Amino acid sequence: MADVALRLIDDSDLDALFEQVRDPESVRMAAFTAADPDDRDAFDRHMSRLRASPDITLRAVTHRGRLVGTISSFVVEGDTEVTYWIDRSAWGRGVASAALALLLDLVPVRPLHARAASDNVGSLKVLRKAGFRVVGTEVSYANARNTEIEETVLRLD
């Protein structure tokens, strides 16, 4: 989808990104979020750390020139994982799939891993479409739901 592009995150993006990660429906769907999505200081510290880390590939996602989210890869316990956040206004338009395809071209590491709440059907569909396969499930604490939930673990070889 030519209408979707990735670019570096600019300081001027931070206000819009903060608003996106506070959307209650999006937070509930993502499940594994910041403890307090309304804490701007914590958000700013988190984004500063992500943007400064040489081990993290972090990009803004744009759709038709409008900032609609972020996508990144990062290393945790030796595994490279991908994650993304797409503004709810862009859901169902192929934006996440297109952004993930662009990130997969940018990040050559394989295998790649991903995780999603097992009831996040949209995100699981995006990951499977990109070639990720389910390798298991885990029960983990989800801040957004204030309880433990099942999360699906996926891998792309």
N, C-alpha and C positions, 0 to 999 in steps of 0.2 A: 504494500500500500504506500504509494508515493506521498500520500498526505501525512504520513507519520515519519518523524525524524528524531534522532537523538542528538543532544548537544551537551556541553558542559553546563553545570549549574552555575548561575550568576547570583550575586548577592541580591539583585532585584527580584529573583524568583522566590525568595524565602517567605515572604508574606503570603503569597498564593499557595505555596506548598504547605505552610502551616495550616491554612484554612482547609485544605483538602484532607489532611490527616486528622482533622477534628470532626468531619462529617459523621454523625452517629451511625447511619446505616452502613457506611463504608468501614467504620471501626468495628462494628459488630461482625461484618462479613470477614474482615481480615483476621479478627480474633486475637492474633498474637501481635499486640501493639504496645506502645508505651503505656506505662502504668497510669499516667494522667495525660491524655491527649491535649488537654487545655494548658499544659505547663509550657509556656513559650520559652522560658530560660532553658529548660531541659531540651526542648526541640533545637534551639540554637546551638547548644553545646554538642548535641548529637550530630547535627549537620556539619558543624565545624570539624569534628573528629573524622567523620566519613570523608569529607572533602580533602582533608589533609593526609589521609592514609594512602601510602603508595600501594598497598595490598588490596585496595578497593577500587573497582571500576564503577563510578556513579555517574549517571547521566539523567538529564531532564528529558522527558518525553513530550514532544509537541505533536499536535494534530491540526493540520491546516494553519500552522504558524502559532497556534495557541498552546500555552503550557497546560498539559493535562496530567502530569504525574512524574514519577521517577522510576528508574530501573537500575539495578546494580548487581554486581557479583562481588563476593567476599569469601574469605577463607575462615572456616570454623573447624577446629579439631582436625586440620589437615585436608578437609574436603572443601572444594569450591562450590558455593551455593549461589543461586540467583534468587532475586526477589524483585517485586515491582509493586507500585501503587498507582492506580489509574483513577482519576477523578470520576465520581459516579456519573457526571454529565456525559462522559465518553464511553460508558459501559455499553456493550452489545454492538459496537461498531467496528470490531476487529483491531482496535488500537493496541490492546495488550499483546495480541498475537503478532502484529507487525513490529512492535517495539522489541518483543522477545527475539524475533528472527534477526533483527538488527544487532541486538546484544550478542547473540550467538555467533554472528560474523565477527564481532569485535573481540570476543573473548574465546581464544582457541582451546582453552583448557578442557580436557575431557578425562574422566567423566565430570559432569556437572550434576549438582543435586538441587532439589527444590522441595519445599514443604508448603502445604496448604491445609487449612481446616478441612476435614473430610466432608463437611456439608457445604463447602464453597465450590459448588458445581461449576461456576463460570471459570474460576481460576484453574481448576483441575482440567477442564476442557482445553484451555489455552496451553497448558503444559503438555498434555497428551498430543495435541495438534503439532507441537514443536518437536515431538519425538521422545519426550520423557516417558518413562514407563514406571508404573508403581512397583516399588520394592518393599513396601511395608507400611505399617501404621504404628503410631506411638500415642500415648496419652500424655498430654502436657498441659500445664496451667496456661490459660488464655486470659490475659489482663482484661481484655474488652468484655469478656463474659463472666469474669470473676469466678471461674470454676475450671476444672480440668475438662478438656475435650479431646476427641480423637483428631489426630492430624495425619494426613497421608504424606508419605515420604516417596519422592520420585527421583529417578536417575536418568541422565542422558549420556550414553557412551559415545 
